[in-house]
Amino acid sequence: MFAVGLTGGIGSGKSTVADGFAARGVTIVDTDLIAHRITAPHGVAMAQIAAEFGPEFVAPDGSMDRARMRTLVFGDESARKRLEAITHPLIRSETERETREASGPYVIVVVPLLVESGTWKTRVDRVLTVDCSVETQIERVMRRNGFTREQVLAIIARQATREARLAAADNVVVNDNGATLESLDHDVDALHQTYLGLAAAKASQA
């Protein structure tokens, strides 16, 4: 199956672009949604998380206490690595399963930390980066999530730089303040035609 890794910084508009491909019948595998699913009530990661971090990191409904965990891993690098050691293998196996079961002409795998992971570049056929300025990211996330400017900057500081994401990209969709839903849809449609051709070529060589 021809696979495109879709990435971008927080607030760049990855979900909007992914929705555009989904509207054209493309299978979307979203690693963020998988991460939420495995840490939801009775999710497959929860027993390990409770054992590793303690019951105080489990909410009353059986899900991971995201606010408490976010506070911990932002200030403790070793805790972040311990959490990732639990979640990343599970996310990877679920991503591979969903990709195998994809029914569309090709699959878009949404990976916010694609560049940071170091391995995703070898697991997809193309990398598509959704790009915008850092200031646009800050404005969008403050408006959407109610975070302070300092909180957004702290998140951005933990992600790959804009330059690194652009360097990793085979294709780029610009979603800065001047972009409209119509212009984004036009960009998605053009890329969709390109990916259909590449997917067909890969299938013929199989």
N, C-alpha and C positions, 0 to 999 in steps of 0.2 A: 504494500500500500504506500503510495506517495504521501509523504508527510511534510508539513510546513510547521516549523516552530515559530509561534507568534509571541513576541516579547515587547517590553517597553517599561519605562519607569512608572511608579505609582502616579495615578492621575493622567496618564498619557492618552487613555481612551482605548485600551486593549479590548474591553468588552464590547464597545460600540463597533469596532472593526470586526471582531469575531461574529457579532450578530449579523453583520452584512454578509459574511460568508455563509453562515447558517441559513439565511434567507434564500441562498442559492443552492441549498441541498447538500452543503458540505458538512461532514461530521465534525463536531467540535469536542475535543477532549480538554477539559479545563483542570489543570493541576491544583488550582486554588479550591475549586469545588470538591475535588477529591480529598484535599487536605482537611476541609471542613467535614466531609462525610466520615473520614476515619477517626475524627475527634468529636463527633456528635454523640448523643446518648447511646451507649453500648457500641460505639464504633470500634473497629478492630485494633486501634492503637491505644484504647483507653486503659486496658489492664496493665500494659507496659508503662504508660505514663503515670498511673497511680503508684505502681511499684517503684518507679525511679524517683518521682518527685514528691510523693506523699498524697494522702487523701485530700489535703487542703487545695490541691490543684484540680480537683474534680468538683464540678458544680452539683447542686442538689438533683438536677435532672440526669446526671450521669455523663454529661459532656465535659470537655476540658474547660476549666475556668480561663477563658481567653485573656481577660483583663489582667488577672494575676500572673499568668504565664508571660504575657507581653512585657509586663514590668520586670519580671525576673530576667528574661533573656536579653532585654535591651541593656541591662546593667551587668550581665555576667556571661562572658564569652563561653566559658566551659559549660554553662547550663544550656546555652543555645546549641552547642555541639551535641550535648546529650539528647536534647529533644530531636534534633535532626537525625541522629543515629537511629531513633525509633521511627520517625515519620517518613524519612526519605526512601528507605527500601519499600515501604508499603505504598507510598505514592507512585514509585516507579513501577511496581508490579501491577497496580491498578491501571496506570496509564497504558502500559503495554497490553493489558487485557482489553481495554476499551478501544485501543487502536486496532487490534486484531479483529474486533467485532464490528468495526466501522462499516457502514453500509453506503456511504456517499462515494463520489468519484475520487475523492482524496480526503485526507484528514488534516485539520488544523489543531495542533497541540499548543494550548495557551500556557506559556511557562514564564511567569514574571521574572524569575531568577535564572533564566536560560544562560546568560553570559557568566553569571557568578558560579554556576554549578560546574563549569569546565567540561562536562561530558555531553551535554545536549547537542552541541554542534555536530557531533559524530552520529547522533541518533535520529536526525531529521535530514531531509533532502535539501531543504531551503530554510533560511532564517528570514523572517519578516519582522522588522522593527517599527513600532509606532512611535513617532518622535514628536516632541514638543519642547519648548524652553523650560528651564527649571522654574522660572517665575510662573509660567502657566501651570505647572504641576502644583506649586504651592497654593495658588489661588483656587484651583479646582478641589484639592483635597481639604483645604480649610472650609470651603463652602459645602462640600459633600459630607465630610465626616465630623465637622465641628472641631477639628484639631487646631491647636495654636500653630503659629508659624514655626516656632522652635521644634514642636513635635514633628511637623512635616519635614523640616530640614534634617532632623535626626534620622528619620526613615530613609530619606534620599541619600544621606551619608553612608548608609549601610548597603546601598545598592550600587551596582556598576555605574560608572559615569556615563553620561550621554554619549561621549566620544567613543567609549568602549562598545556600547550597544550599536552605534552606527558602524563601527569597524567590523563588527561581527555579522552585519546584515547583508543578505543577498538582495533584498528589496526593502524599501522604506515607504511608509505612509506618513505624511506630515499632518499632524492634527494639532496645530497651534491655534491661537485665538482667531486667526483669519479663516480657519477651515469651517465649512458648513456641513450639515448632514448630506446635502446633495453632492458636494465635492468629495466627501469621503466615500459615498456610494459609487461615484464614478471611478475613484481609485481602486476600490475593492473589485468592481466589475472588470476592470482592465487586468488586475492581477489574477482574478478567477479564470479568465480566458487563458492567460499564460500558464497557470497551474494545471488546467485541464489538459493542455497540450503536453506538458511535462509528465503528467500522470499517465497519459496514454502511451507516451514514448517508453516510460519505465515498464508499464504492463506488457508492452510488445516484446521487451527484452527478457521478460521473466521466463 
